[in-house]
Amino acid sequence: MAHCEPRRRGGIVVRISRTRETTHAVTLKVEGALVADWVPVLADACVSHLDQRKTVELDFGDVGFMDRQAVGAVRELIAKGVTILHPTPLVRGLLDEHLP
């Protein structure tokens, strides 16, 4: 299991860690507040795995906040085939029409 240290930008902390990876799939756990500053980090992580033809799952069980830019970026990732696992009520409300 790979982990990355929490990162802080402008007082906002987020942690993105790889909790499961096989030759065909990867699960990334996102914790904290997902805001515009962190969108490129999350998008790059997802796209690098998608480019390897892996299924990408994002575990959002510990996401406490998403700003408008993050919502838009996650919607784009969903459109590319990324699956959201364990959405909190907040995340489900923001992404409702994009979640199964």
N, C-alpha and C positions, 0 to 999 in steps of 0.2 A: 504494500500500500504506500503510495507516494503522497507526501504532504508538502504544501508550501506554507511558509510562514504568513501570518496575517499581515496585510499591507495597509498602510495608512496614507491617505491623500486628503488633505484638507480636513482632517479629523474624522474621516469616514474609514471604517475598517471593514475589509472583506477577506474571506479566506476561500480559496478554490483548491480543492484537493482531489486527487484521483483515488477513488475508493475501490474500484474494480476495473480490471483491464484483461481482455482476452485478445486472441488474434482477430476477432470479429466485432468486439464491442468495448466501450469504455463508459464508466459512470464517473461523473465529476460532481462532487458535493460542493455546493455554494452556501456560505454562511455569512450572515451579517447584512449590510446594506449594499445593494447593487445600484450604483449610480453611474452617471455618464463617464466619469474618469475610469471606471473599471470595465466598461463595455468592450473596449478593444482587447483587453486581456482575456475576457471570457470568449469573445468571438474568435480570437486567434486560436485559443485552445480547442474550441469545437471544430473549427474549419480544418485545423491540422489533422485531426482524427477523421473527419469526413473525407478529406483528400486521400486518406489511407483506406477508404471504403469501409470504415468502421461505423457501427451504429453508435450514436452518442446519446447518452441519457444524462440529464441534469437533475440532481437531487436538490430540490428547493425547500426541503423541510425546515431549514433554519434561516431562511431569508426573511428578514424583518421589515425591509423597505425596498422599494424600487421606484426610481424617478422615471419621468416620461421617456427619456432617451433609452433607459434600460428596458422599459416595456417594449418600445419599438424594436430594439435589437433582439430581444428574446422572441418576439413574434416572427422576425426574419429568420432566426435560427430554427424555429418550429417549422416554418415554411420549407426549410432546407432538409427537414427530416429529423431534427433533434426532438427527443421526447422529454417532457417534464415529469419528474417523479415527486411524489409527496408535496404537492403545492400547499402552502399555508392558505388559510381563508383569504388573506390579503392578495397573495399571488393569484389564486383562483379567480378572485374578483377582477383583477387587472387583465388577466389573460383568458377569461371565461370562454369567449367565442373561439379561441384557438386550442382549447384543451378538450380531450375526449370525455 
